[in-house]
Amino acid sequence: MFFASPLFHGLGYTEEHEAAGFRLVMWEGVSHRTVEADLVYFADEHLSLDDGVPLVLVEVNGSDQPPDAGKGQARSYALWVMPAYYVTTNGVVVVVYNYQGATVPDVKVLEFNRSDLRERFDDLYRLLNPKAAADARRAKADKLRGPANP
């Protein structure tokens, strides 16, 4: 968390965009459970799934875990949050996935070591800054809606 939150602030998100320990309800048939995503970044200060626009979900693991250790967890949360991207990090490696929805495999779009952050920051910024992530989410929503009927 001490790495991920400052990183996202450097990408242009403010404290008003950040929901740390974001609680959500996941349904499995007729039962449900409450889970907690480490970080969710929203388009503005509306930090809920009812009136907010989630852009990026972040799962943080310990440095003793493999970089993709949180992928399954992040993906399962993404099914309910529906961000444009989700990120897993163990503080050493950052992995960015383009969330594709429930029926298509997600695409790993970026992976780099923290030591390479200076060289990879522009790539990360191009994908995850608030405007780019909002545009990506909007494009996905438009695609799902299909062409407008005249």
C-alpha positions in Angstrom: 0.0 0.0 0.0 2.9 2.3 0.8 4.0 1.9 -2.8 0.7 1.6 -4.7 -1.1 4.6 -3.3 1.7 7.1 -4.0 2.2 5.6 -7.4 -1.4 6.3 -8.3 -1.2 9.8 -6.9 1.7 10.3 -9.3 -0.5 9.1 -12.2 -3.0 12.0 -11.4 -5.4 10.5 -8.9 -6.1 12.4 -5.7 -7.3 11.3 -2.3 -10.8 12.1 -3.5 -10.5 9.4 -6.2 -9.1 6.7 -3.9 -11.1 4.1 -2.0 -8.8 2.2 0.2 -10.2 -1.0 1.6 -13.1 -0.8 -0.8 -15.9 -3.1 0.5 -18.2 -4.8 -2.0 -20.8 -7.6 -1.9 -20.1 -10.6 -4.2 -23.0 -12.9 -5.0 -22.6 -16.6 -5.5 -26.0 -18.0 -6.4 -28.4 -17.0 -3.6 -25.7 -16.4 -1.0 -23.3 -13.4 -0.8 -20.2 -12.3 1.0 -18.6 -9.0 1.7 -15.0 -8.7 0.4 -12.5 -5.9 0.4 -10.5 -4.7 -2.5 -7.2 -3.0 -1.5 -7.7 0.1 -3.7 -10.2 1.2 -6.2 -9.7 4.5 -8.1 -12.8 6.3 -9.3 -13.3 9.0 -11.9 -14.3 11.6 -9.3 -15.2 11.9 -5.6 -18.2 9.5 -5.9 -16.6 6.4 -4.4 -19.5 3.8 -4.7 -20.7 1.4 -7.3 -24.1 3.1 -7.2 -23.1 6.5 -8.4 -19.3 6.3 -9.0 -17.3 5.3 -12.1 -14.5 2.8 -11.0 -11.5 3.1 -13.3 -8.8 0.9 -11.8 -8.8 -1.8 -9.1 -5.5 -2.6 -7.3 -4.6 -5.7 -5.3 -1.5 -5.5 -3.2 0.4 -8.6 -2.0 3.5 -9.0 0.1 6.9 -8.9 -1.5 7.3 -12.6 -0.7 4.4 -13.4 -3.1 4.7 -13.8 -6.8 3.7 -10.7 -8.9 0.5 -12.4 -10.2 -0.5 -13.8 -6.8 -3.4 -11.4 -6.6 -4.7 -11.9 -10.2 -7.5 -14.3 -9.4 -8.7 -12.2 -6.5 -8.4 -8.9 -8.5 -10.3 -10.5 -11.4 -13.1 -11.8 -9.2 -13.5 -8.3 -7.7 -13.4 -6.8 -11.2 -16.4 -8.8 -12.2 -18.4 -6.8 -9.7 -16.6 -3.5 -9.9 -16.2 -3.4 -13.7 -13.1 -1.1 -13.9 -11.2 -0.4 -17.1 -8.1 -2.0 -15.7 -6.9 -3.9 -12.7 -3.4 -4.0 -11.3 -1.6 -6.5 -9.1 1.6 -5.6 -7.3 3.8 -7.1 -4.6 5.7 -3.9 -4.3 8.5 -5.2 -6.5 6.7 -6.0 -9.7 3.6 -4.2 -11.2 1.3 -6.0 -13.5 -1.5 -4.2 -15.4 -4.5 -6.1 -16.9 -7.0 -4.7 -19.4 -10.3 -6.0 -17.9 -12.4 -7.6 -20.7 -15.5 -8.7 -18.8 -16.9 -12.0 -17.7 -16.7 -14.0 -20.9 -13.3 -13.0 -22.5 -9.9 -13.5 -20.9 -8.3 -10.3 -19.6 -5.1 -9.0 -21.4 -1.9 -8.4 -19.6 -0.8 -5.0 -21.0 2.2 -4.1 -18.9 4.6 -5.7 -16.5 7.7 -4.2 -15.0 9.9 -4.2 -11.9 9.7 -1.3 -9.5 13.4 -0.6 -10.3 12.3 0.1 -13.9 9.5 2.5 -12.9 11.4 5.6 -14.1 11.8 4.1 -17.6 8.2 2.6 -17.7 6.3 5.5 -16.1 5.2 7.0 -19.4 3.8 3.6 -20.5 2.0 3.3 -17.2 0.7 6.9 -17.3 -0.5 6.5 -20.9 -2.8 3.6 -19.7 -3.8 4.5 -16.2 -4.1 8.3 -15.8 -7.6 9.2 -14.9 -8.6 10.5 -18.4 -7.2 7.6 -20.3 -8.7 5.0 -17.9 -12.1 6.9 -18.1 -11.9 6.9 -21.9 -11.1 3.2 -21.9 -14.0 2.4 -19.6 -16.4 4.5 -21.7 -15.3 2.8 -24.9 -15.9 -0.6 -23.4 -19.4 0.4 -22.2 -20.2 1.8 -25.7 -19.0 -1.4 -27.2 -21.3 -3.5 -24.9 -24.3 -1.3 -25.7 -23.7 -1.7 -29.5 -24.6 0.7 -32.2 -27.4 3.2 -31.5 -30.7 2.5 -33.2 -31.7 5.3 -35.6 
